[in-house]
Amino acid sequence: MTEPAYDLVIRKGRVATVSDVFEADIAIAGEVIVAIGRDLPAGKREIDARGKLVLPGGVDSHAHIEQLSAAGIINADTFQSGTTSAAFGGTTTVISFAAQHVGMALPQVLEDYHALAAKGAVIDYAFHMIIADPTPETLQNDIPALVKQGHSSIKIFMTYDRLKIDDEPLLDVLVAARESGALLCAHAENHGIISWMVKRLLSRGYTQPKYHAISHARFSEAEAFNRLIGMASLIDQPIMIYHVSTAEGAKVIRDARGQGLKVFAETCPQYLFLTAEDLDKPGAEGAKWMCSPPPRHASDHEALWQSLALGDLQTISSDHAPYRFDETGKLRASGNPNFKQIANGLPGLETRLPLLFDAMVSKGRLGLQKFVDLTATAPAKIYNLHPRKGSIAIGADADIAIWDPDREVTLTDAAMHDLAGYTPYAGRTLRGWPVTVLSRGRVIVENGTSLAVAGSGRFLARCGGDAAIPTGRLVADMDPARNFGATLL
């Protein structure tokens, strides 16, 4: 008897890529896709995907998992629970953070996070390095060495008391990224404006969670974007701006990209589906919707959707940052905490793709191919994981999500697989759901059950790739041909 040609064949689904939608069989041998066609030979196992959509597994390029905050709080998820929830939502690759805090040695930080992920992750993963202590040792020795080891993106904060990096050391980090071939990613808000607003609100008795949305004045986003882009232009260093939340912020990015600057940017579901009014709940209940930057207004939703359509924003990540609504997380401060004392962050790894599928595919906003691009292909390309991740193509890892486009699901707190204990989208009914999910050819979610093994995810070492390559166009201040011969880079 002839041995089956393939380990697994997915039959007769509608396959979607950035460029095409077509009916086909997909054959998998080992961990990779080896054939795409009609009436392919038999596999050892077959999955009937008739009436289903066969999409690349999602790539979530911004998630906080088992991470220590600057306030000393570990977020709710382990790598096992966080990546399991990602898999249930159709995501098969995640880029999480290895968070340095002041006084920490960056190599030890990476070693610690690697140990956690290797023990628990059920999908493949990479790390962004958070730099909060840009000492000479960090800048001159640690960053170059760790980038060579495959950690090719750096995150900095321009706000938060214990994390923020001021302008002068930020220029040093930009230079270190440029010299190492890494992409610089940023949480960009004006710290002074936020701090000033917080003090005035609290001094006048405005302490409830809803005032968190007011404390992050929307101008603080656009101002920080402009400042960061100016510094990156001075150094000629490509940047990624995280979680764009306002129309004004999106315009700053559009203008910069229109000038030919190498600026990438993302937004998140909370800025497309939630508003500041969601924080206006009795007592401390609004804390469940607190994140930074905060949700804004419906008019910002429309501006961000337009920016996604135009390509000004290239990806949609979850910014998964789960804290339980109890004394271990959101309500760690005793008594009746004010908004400044409440941990910021929302769970979202599991709901990112279903929320976006419902809006983009089921309701027709931007369409199926743009959904694939924004949630899988574009982040894989920007962070140099493509073509291995983010596409259905011969030779790519068999990371596949099979979607039932007609299945309706009402989101509930109890249905989530992360450890936050709630979802900020509870009560929403969505059309379209991933019913079978594969990671490197292994079925890890099927019929509402996880089949994944803790620690089966793999670390994805990567160099910076095309996104991290400088433009080569130096501004006059940095160009020896125009600055009296001074070599500054």
C-alpha positions in Angstrom: 0.0 0.0 0.0 1.3 3.4 -1.0 2.3 5.7 1.9 0.3 9.0 1.9 2.3 11.7 0.3 1.7 14.3 3.1 1.3 14.4 6.8 -1.8 16.6 6.6 -4.0 18.0 3.8 -6.6 20.8 4.4 -9.2 20.2 1.7 -11.3 22.7 -0.3 -11.2 25.7 1.9 -11.1 29.3 0.6 -7.5 30.3 1.1 -6.8 34.0 1.6 -3.5 35.9 1.2 -2.7 39.6 0.8 -3.0 39.3 -2.9 -5.6 36.6 -3.6 -8.6 34.6 -2.4 -9.0 31.1 -4.0 -10.2 27.6 -3.3 -7.4 25.1 -2.8 -6.0 22.2 -0.9 -3.0 22.8 1.3 -0.6 20.0 2.0 1.8 19.9 5.0 4.8 17.8 5.5 6.5 18.0 8.9 6.2 21.6 9.9 5.9 23.4 6.6 3.5 23.9 3.7 4.8 21.9 0.8 2.0 22.1 -1.8 -1.0 24.3 -2.6 -3.4 23.1 -5.4 -6.5 21.3 -6.4 -7.1 17.6 -5.7 -3.7 17.0 -4.1 -2.7 13.4 -3.1 -3.9 12.0 0.2 -2.4 13.0 3.6 -2.1 10.8 6.7 -4.7 13.1 8.1 -7.3 15.2 6.3 -9.3 18.3 7.4 -12.4 19.1 5.4 -12.5 22.9 5.1 -15.4 23.3 2.7 -17.3 26.4 3.6 -14.4 27.6 5.7 -11.7 30.3 5.3 -8.1 29.1 5.5 -6.0 32.0 6.7 -2.4 32.5 7.9 -2.2 32.3 11.7 -2.1 35.8 13.2 1.1 37.5 14.2 0.6 39.6 17.3 3.6 41.9 17.5 2.9 43.7 20.8 1.9 41.7 23.9 3.0 41.8 27.6 3.2 38.2 29.0 4.4 37.2 32.4 6.0 40.6 32.6 7.0 42.5 35.7 5.8 46.1 35.7 7.8 49.0 36.9 5.4 49.1 39.9 6.4 45.5 40.8 3.2 43.8 39.6 3.4 40.6 37.5 0.7 40.6 34.9 -1.9 37.9 35.1 -0.8 35.6 32.4 2.0 33.0 32.3 3.4 32.2 28.9 1.3 29.1 28.8 -2.0 30.8 29.6 -1.2 33.8 27.4 -0.2 31.9 24.3 -3.0 29.4 24.8 -5.5 32.3 24.7 -3.7 33.6 21.6 -4.1 30.3 19.9 -7.9 30.1 20.7 -8.1 33.5 18.9 -6.3 32.3 15.8 -2.9 33.8 16.6 0.1 31.5 16.1 3.1 33.9 16.6 3.6 36.5 19.4 6.3 39.1 20.0 6.3 39.7 23.7 8.6 41.9 25.9 11.7 41.3 28.0 11.5 44.2 30.3 14.5 45.8 31.8 14.0 48.1 34.8 16.5 50.5 36.3 19.4 48.6 37.8 18.8 45.4 35.8 21.4 43.9 33.5 19.9 43.4 30.1 21.5 39.9 29.4 20.0 38.6 32.6 16.6 40.0 31.8 16.6 38.2 28.5 17.8 34.9 30.1 15.0 35.1 32.7 12.2 35.7 30.0 13.6 33.0 27.8 13.3 30.5 30.7 9.7 31.5 31.3 8.7 31.2 27.6 10.6 28.0 27.0 8.7 26.4 29.8 5.2 27.6 28.9 4.7 28.9 25.4 2.5 26.9 23.1 3.1 29.0 20.0 6.2 30.5 18.5 7.5 33.7 20.0 10.2 36.5 19.8 11.1 39.3 22.2 11.3 43.1 22.0 13.9 44.4 24.5 12.5 47.1 26.8 15.3 49.6 27.7 14.7 51.6 30.8 18.3 52.0 32.0 20.4 53.1 29.1 23.8 52.8 30.8 27.0 52.7 28.8 27.2 49.0 29.4 23.6 48.5 28.0 24.2 50.8 25.0 27.7 49.8 24.0 27.9 46.1 24.9 24.6 44.5 25.7 22.4 45.8 22.8 24.9 44.9 20.0 25.4 41.4 21.5 21.7 40.7 22.0 20.7 41.9 18.6 23.2 39.5 17.2 21.5 36.8 19.2 18.2 37.5 17.4 16.6 40.2 19.5 16.3 42.8 16.8 13.8 45.3 18.2 14.1 47.7 21.1 11.2 49.4 23.0 11.5 52.6 24.9 8.9 54.7 26.9 8.7 58.4 26.8 6.3 58.4 29.8 5.8 56.6 33.1 7.8 57.7 36.1 10.0 54.6 36.4 10.4 53.9 32.7 10.6 57.1 30.8 13.7 58.0 28.8 14.3 61.7 28.3 15.4 63.2 25.0 19.2 63.1 25.4 19.4 59.4 26.4 16.8 58.6 23.8 19.2 59.9 21.2 21.8 57.5 22.6 19.4 54.6 22.3 18.5 55.6 18.7 22.2 55.6 17.8 22.7 52.2 19.5 19.7 50.8 17.5 21.1 52.2 14.3 24.6 50.8 14.8 23.2 47.4 15.8 20.7 47.1 13.0 17.6 47.1 15.3 14.2 48.7 14.9 13.4 51.2 17.6 9.8 50.9 19.0 8.2 53.5 21.2 5.4 54.3 23.6 5.3 58.0 22.8 3.3 60.4 25.0 4.4 63.7 26.6 5.2 62.8 30.2 5.1 66.4 31.4 1.6 67.0 30.1 0.3 63.8 31.6 2.0 64.4 35.0 0.6 67.9 35.1 -2.9 66.8 34.2 -2.8 64.0 36.8 -1.8 66.3 39.6 -4.5 68.9 38.8 -7.2 66.2 38.5 -6.4 64.5 41.7 -6.0 67.8 43.6 -9.5 68.7 42.6 -11.0 65.4 43.7 -11.4 63.8 40.3 -10.2 60.4 41.2 -12.4 57.8 39.4 -11.1 55.6 36.6 -12.9 57.7 34.0 -10.5 60.6 34.7 -7.6 58.5 33.5 -8.9 59.1 30.0 -8.7 62.9 30.7 -5.3 62.8 32.2 -3.7 61.6 29.0 -4.6 64.7 27.1 -4.8 63.9 23.4 -2.2 66.6 22.5 0.4 64.6 24.5 0.3 61.9 21.9 0.8 64.1 18.8 3.5 66.2 20.5 5.5 63.1 21.5 5.2 61.6 18.0 6.6 64.8 16.5 9.5 64.9 18.9 10.3 61.2 18.5 10.1 61.5 14.7 12.4 64.5 14.7 15.0 62.7 16.8 14.8 59.6 14.6 15.2 61.8 11.5 18.3 63.4 13.0 19.9 60.0 13.6 18.3 58.4 10.4 16.9 55.5 12.5 13.7 53.7 11.5 11.0 53.6 14.2 7.8 51.9 15.0 5.2 54.0 17.0 3.0 51.9 19.1 -0.8 52.0 19.8 -1.8 55.2 17.9 -5.1 56.4 19.5 -5.9 59.8 18.1 -6.7 61.4 14.8 -4.0 64.0 15.5 -1.4 61.3 16.1 -2.4 59.5 12.9 -1.9 62.8 11.0 1.6 63.3 12.3 2.5 59.8 11.1 0.9 60.4 7.7 2.8 63.6 7.3 6.1 62.0 8.3 5.7 59.1 5.9 4.7 61.6 3.2 8.2 63.2 3.7 9.8 59.8 3.0 10.7 59.1 6.7 10.9 55.5 7.7 8.2 55.6 10.3 6.0 52.5 11.0 2.9 52.6 13.2 0.2 50.4 14.7 -3.1 50.7 16.4 -5.0 48.3 18.6 -8.7 47.1 18.9 -9.2 49.2 22.0 -8.7 52.3 19.9 -11.1 51.0 17.2 -13.9 49.7 19.4 -13.8 51.3 22.8 -14.2 55.0 23.9 -13.5 57.0 27.0 -17.1 56.6 28.0 -16.4 52.9 28.7 -14.4 54.0 31.7 -17.4 55.8 33.1 -18.7 53.1 35.4 -19.8 53.0 39.1 -17.0 52.8 41.7 -13.8 51.2 40.5 -15.5 49.2 37.7 -14.1 51.5 35.0 -10.6 50.2 35.9 -11.3 47.2 33.6 -11.1 49.6 30.6 -8.0 51.5 31.8 -5.1 51.4 29.4 -2.5 53.9 28.2 -3.0 55.7 26.0 -6.7 55.5 26.9 -9.6 54.9 24.5 -10.7 58.1 22.9 -13.8 59.0 20.9 -15.8 57.6 18.0 -14.4 60.2 15.7 -10.9 58.8 16.4 -12.2 55.4 15.4 -13.0 56.7 11.9 -9.7 58.5 11.6 -7.8 55.4 12.5 -9.8 53.1 10.1 -9.0 55.6 7.4 -5.3 55.6 8.3 -5.3 51.8 8.1 -7.0 51.9 4.7 -4.4 54.4 3.4 -1.4 52.4 4.8 -0.4 55.1 7.3 -0.8 52.5 10.0 0.5 49.1 9.0 -0.5 46.7 11.8 -3.1 46.1 14.5 -1.7 44.5 17.6 -3.4 43.6 20.9 -1.1 45.3 23.4 -2.3 42.5 25.7 -1.5 43.6 29.2 -3.7 41.6 31.6 -4.3 42.6 35.2 -6.9 40.9 37.3 -9.7 43.1 38.7 -8.6 42.3 42.3 -5.9 43.0 44.8 -3.3 41.1 42.7 -3.7 43.5 39.8 -6.0 46.5 39.1 -7.0 47.0 42.7 -3.6 46.4 44.3 -3.8 49.8 46.2 -5.9 49.3 49.3 -9.2 51.1 50.0 -10.6 53.2 47.3 -7.7 53.7 44.8 -7.5 56.8 42.6 -6.9 56.3 38.9 -3.2 57.0 39.2 -2.9 53.9 41.6 -4.6 51.5 39.2 -2.6 49.2 36.9 -3.0 50.1 33.2 -3.6 47.5 30.6 -6.3 45.3 29.0 -6.4 41.6 28.0 -6.7 41.2 24.3 -4.6 38.4 22.7 -7.7 36.1 22.3 -10.1 38.7 21.1 -7.9 40.7 18.7 -8.6 38.7 15.5 -12.3 37.9 16.1 -13.1 41.5 16.8 -11.3 42.6 13.6 -12.7 39.7 11.5 -16.2 40.8 12.5 -15.6 44.4 11.6 -13.4 43.9 8.5 -14.8 40.8 6.9 -18.3 40.1 8.2 -19.3 43.8 8.2 -17.2 44.6 5.1 -14.8 47.3 6.4 -11.6 47.0 4.4 -12.1 43.3 3.5 -10.6 39.9 3.9 -7.2 40.5 2.2 -6.6 43.6 4.3 -7.5 41.7 7.4 -4.8 39.1 6.5 -2.3 41.9 5.8 -2.9 43.9 9.0 -3.0 41.0 11.4 -0.4 38.6 9.9 1.6 39.4 6.8 2.5 43.1 7.6 3.7 42.5 11.2 5.7 39.4 10.0 7.4 41.5 7.3 8.1 44.5 9.5 9.6 42.4 12.3 11.5 40.2 9.8 9.6 36.9 10.4 8.3 36.7 6.8 8.2 34.5 4.7 8.4 31.9 7.4 5.5 33.5 9.3 2.4 35.5 8.2 1.5 34.0 4.9 0.2 30.8 3.3 2.9 29.9 0.8 5.0 26.9 -0.1 7.9 26.7 2.3 6.3 28.8 5.0 5.6 27.3 8.5 2.2 25.6 8.6 0.7 28.2 10.9 -2.9 28.2 9.8 -6.2 29.3 11.2 -9.4 27.8 9.7 -12.3 30.2 10.2 -16.0 29.5 10.2 -17.2 32.8 8.7 -20.8 32.2 9.8 -20.3 31.2 13.4 -21.6 33.7 15.8 -20.0 34.0 19.3 -21.1 36.3 22.1 -18.0 37.2 24.2 -18.2 36.5 27.9 -15.7 36.7 30.7 -16.0 33.0 31.4 -15.1 32.0 27.8 -11.7 33.6 27.8 -8.6 31.5 28.2 -6.2 34.1 29.6 -6.0 34.7 33.4 -7.3 38.3 33.5 -10.7 37.0 34.6 -12.6 39.4 32.3 -12.7 40.8 28.8 -13.5 44.5 28.1 -15.6 43.3 25.1 -18.0 41.1 27.1 -21.5 41.1 25.6 -20.5 41.7 22.0 -21.7 39.2 19.5 -19.2 38.6 16.7 -19.6 36.8 13.4 -16.7 34.6 12.3 -14.5 32.5 14.5 -11.3 30.4 14.2 -12.4 26.7 14.7 -9.2 24.9 14.0 -5.7 26.3 14.5 -2.3 24.8 13.5 1.2 25.8 14.6 4.0 24.4 12.5 1.6 21.6 11.2 0.4 20.6 14.7 -3.3 21.0 15.4 -3.3 23.0 18.7 -6.9 24.1 18.9 -9.8 22.0 17.6 -13.5 21.9 18.5 -13.0 24.4 21.3 -10.3 22.3 22.9 -6.6 23.0 23.3 -4.3 20.2 22.1 -1.1 22.2 22.6 1.7 21.2 24.9 3.3 23.7 27.2 6.8 24.6 26.0 6.2 23.5 22.4 6.5 27.0 21.1 9.9 28.0 19.7 11.9 31.2 20.0 12.3 33.0 16.7 15.7 34.6 16.4 15.7 37.4 13.8 17.8 40.2 12.5 16.3 43.6 11.9 15.6 43.1 8.2 14.5 45.7 5.7 12.4 47.7 8.2 15.4 48.5 10.4 17.7 49.7 7.5 18.3 53.5 7.6 17.3 55.5 4.6 20.8 56.7 4.0 19.6 60.3 3.8 21.3 62.3 6.4 20.0 65.7 7.6 22.5 68.6 7.1 23.4 68.6 10.8 24.7 65.0 10.6 26.1 65.0 7.1 29.9 65.6 6.9 29.5 67.1 3.5 27.3 69.8 4.9 28.3 70.2 8.6 32.0 71.3 8.1 33.2 67.7 8.1 32.0 66.6 11.6 31.4 62.8 11.7 28.6 62.2 14.2 27.3 58.8 13.2 
